[in-house]
Amino acid sequence: MINTYLQRVFQDIKTIKIQGATNVAFATIKALERTAKESLTVTRTEFIKQIVDTGNSLANARPTEPMADNAVEFIIFHLNKNKSASVDE
């Protein structure tokens, strides 16, 4: 986790303040979107590692909600699929 926003989302998921599979997945996706927009990484490899680490952390906040894990896997799949895209894209 890189900032207080992500820490809060993680804590809200873990303590069931964010409830339901759809809401947990949506919060995870929004947190990853914010992470991507605020990322200071230079290389594509560093960027993907940051997204993977953050996504896995959030998905593991409540492992009984597989929809969040599926959302993270979907995002990572598409990041790896578009190998020619730059970090800015």
C-alpha positions, 0 to 999 in steps of 0.5 A: 500500500502506498498511501493513506487512501489505499490504507483506508480502502484496505481497512474498509474492506477488511473490517466489512465497512465495504460490504458485498462482493460487487462493492468490494470489487468496485472499491478495489478497481477504483483504488487501482485506478487511482494508483495508476493515475498517481503512479510515479513509476518510469518503466512498464515493468515497475508499473505492472508490479505496482498494480499487481502488488496493490491489487493483490493486497486489496483482494487479500483484504477479504479473500472470501470475496472472489469478485475483487480477485477476478477484477484484479486478474482481469486488469493484470491480464490486460496490462500484460496483453498490451505490451506495446503500451507505455506507462502513460497509456 
